[in-house]
Amino acid sequence: MVRTDATTERTAGSLTARVGALAAVPRADATEILTLAPGLSLSNESTSGDPPEVYLRGFAGDNGRDIAFSVAGIPMNDESHPRTHGSADVFFVIPELVEQLNVVSGVADPRQGNFALAGSVDFRLGLERRGVTARTSLGSHGQRRFAALFGPREFSSRSFVGAEVVHSDGFGPSRSFDRACGMAQHVLPVGNDAEIRIIAAGYHGRWQNAGVLRQDDFDAGRIRFFDTYPGTGRQGGHSTRALLGATLSWRRGSERAEFALHAQLRDTQIAENETGFYDDVQRGDLVEQRYGGATMGARGFYRRTAQVGGLAQDGEIGFAMRHDRYAVLQQNLDVASNAPVVPPNRDDHSADVRVTNPALYLDTTLRFFRWLSISGGPRFDVVGYDVDAADRDATTGEPRPRRATAAGVRAAPRATVALGPWRNVRVMLSYGQGLRSPDARTVATGEPVQFATASTTEVSLRYALPSQRARARLSASLGAFHTFVDADSAFDPTQAMSVPIGPTHRIGAVAWLRAQPLPWFEVQAWLAYTSAFVVRPSFGGRLGAGDAIPYVPSIVGRLDAAADAQVGTWQSLPLRMRGAIGVSLRGPSGLVETPSTETWVLVDGLVGVRLGAVALDLTARNLLDARWHSADFEHPSNFNPTAPVGAAAVRHFAAGAPLTALATVTLYL
């Protein structure tokens, strides 16, 4: 049997984040497991099902667009989604089936492809416990969850079947959600040198969105914290996914190879009204976005190791190919009927998008001494577009069909120098360039394809206590980075849309620690600081040179800790108790027209007991019942159609969830 999952700890910003005992820390879904990655923070203006905003290294990653997400190596970023190009939805992943996150902050690994401006995250799946696990949860706000997991005892942790069904009435009006998902993975040996891994998943999610509240309305007492504005239309959405993948892995002596195929069907529909009746006082500003189609692709590599001067020298050549075919639609809906407005809004548009992205990379590791190595190589990406679009004339509003074909090529160097280890300390210095392709609807025939490119230089200092020399386990790192983006964009509060802001810089540092001082106790903590700023004036001079990029928190942090120990026996059955805590810190974010956002600290906790095959856990989210903002915005709005319309940008917020309790019974068979 072979394992081809190579460790990602080969660049200054890479880390293998094991879930392990920290699975006990309360998390609502698989997206929240992302906070195990140092420097990665989340926010969401809606409820479970709507992809969150993902912050990493000063990137405000609208719905995850600046991070290349994958599950079992299968890419997740949505090509040319009408809401956000590069949006990533991983709600279909069952939390109990996530074994680890392979995280690469920065872009120094030649395997990193499109959308990796801030970095990349791959969910690696597995189920350590063999047998059947059945779990039922009941909690506040009508929340109910049932999960069933099965791991065949005769196979490894990488073979499993799981299913999950979740419902919540929501913590206020228009906040209910449902999701149902199933996942299966199986690994079979093929002779003595190879194995094949097959993965399949299906998912459907539905959610309601309460929308945002104006800060001035809340301060004046015109609306309560968990309210929603009446008459703004039916906000929310749904998402479906069907996924299938197969990976053939081979290893013989000093040679390794892998070939993988994947395909998925995807449909989403989102309706939101962020401005009330600002643009249309009669029919409202409810906008619907639809996205449906298929993604298919392949990837693979061949690697060989040779001994030179008593040191292993590695060489690898790899490829990736992805093809997307999607129908894209954006249209305004009447808030009274939820039907398309007549005549259509001039911003309405649709498109049939076909995008192909083949890539080739070379990766070598040259070891000059036992304490000095250089790794990396070039990556070449080609992105080709074939688009049939239907926009509307800005003057007449009449349909204006157009066709566009274009292609762009981008070469990106990646390199890492590793020094050590000396006394369990290792120093790594990395450089790389990452790219994000443009939205297919923005390309034009005969014009060059405009990629966004991020160039990152970083250094890290790592320490690992050898586990064979001590009972305790300890790993720690301290890193610093600088990223330059040649063509960035940000949300303009007066235009209420994302606009180009030119080149930007991000400078920061990240400290991370994971320790297991006792066999029954494990803790992880990280703290990240980023200064993200523009190079030249933007937003008509309202954002000056050197000003902070809006919506980027300067400080984020996370603490996870879990304890699980046997405390005795009862009727010959082992009695175990466990506890866990999670603490999230999100510092202030600079805005343009209004003061910076507040600092939020959230605490989640769990206590549990297990007797034999039965366990009971009590979970509390937002243990201190803080009144916090899950997201902040600034833009013009008018939620009273009879009031005068003002053009000034004002602060808005989405209310975060209050104290939420959950009781879970688990049966282990």
CORBEL-V881042 format. One line per field, one symbol per residue. ss: DSSP state (H for helix, E for strand, C for the rest). burial: + if it has 16 or more other ideal C-beta (glycine too) atoms within 10 Angstrom, else -. A space follows every 50 residues. Layout:
ss->???
burial->???
//
This chain:
ss->CCCCCCCCCCCCCEEEEECHHHHHCCCCCHHHHHHHCCCEEEECCCCCCC CCEEEECCECCHHHCCEEEEECCEECECCCCCCCCCCECCCCCCHHHEEE EEEEECCCCCCCCCCCCCEEEEEEECCCCCEEEEEEEEEHHHCEEEEEEE ECCCCCCCCEEEEEEEEECCCCCCCCEEEEEEEEEEEEEECCCEEEEEEE EEEEEEEECCCCEEHHHHHCCCCCCCCCCCCCCCCEEEEEEEEEEEEEEE EECCEEEEEEEEEEEEEEEEEECCCECCCCCCCCCEEEEEEEEEEEEEEE EEEEEEEECCEEEEEEEEEEEEEEEEEEEEEEECCCCCCECCCCCCCCEE EEEEEEEEEEEEEEEEEEECCEEEEEEEEEEEEEEEEEEEEECCCCCCEE EEEEEEEEEEEEEEEEEEEEEECCEEEEEEEEEEEECCCHHHCCCCCCCC CEEEEEEEEEEEEECCHHHCCCEEEEEEEEEEEEEEEEEEEECCCCEEEE EEEEEEEEEEEEEEEEEECCEEEEEEEEEEEEEECCCEHHHCECCCCECC CCECEEEEEEEEEEEEEEEECCEEEEEEEEEEEEEECCECCCCCCCCCCE EEEEEEEEEEECCEEEEEEEECCCCCCCEEEEEEECCECCCCCCCCCCCE EEEEECCCCEEEEEEEEEC
burial->-+-++--++++++++-++++++++++++++++++++++++++++++++++ ++++++++++++++++++++++++++++++++++++++++++++++++++ +++++++++++++++++++++++++++--+--+-+-+-+++-+-+-++++ +----+++++++++-+-+-+++-++++++++++++-+------++-+-+- +++++++++++++++-++----+--++++--++-+++++++++++-++++ +----+++++++++-+++++++++++++++--+++++++++-+-+-+-++ +-+---------++-+++-+++++++-++++++++-----+---+--+++ +++++++++-+-+++-+-----+-+++-+-+-+++++-+-++-------- ---+-+-+-+-+-+++++-+-----++++++++++++++++++-----+- ++++++++++++++---------++++-+-+++++-++++++++-+---- +--+++++++++++++---+-+++++++++-++++--++---+---++++ ++++-+++++++++-----------+-+++++++++++++++++--+--+ -+++++-+-+----+-+-+++++----++++++++++++-+-------++ ++++++++-+-+-+-+---
//
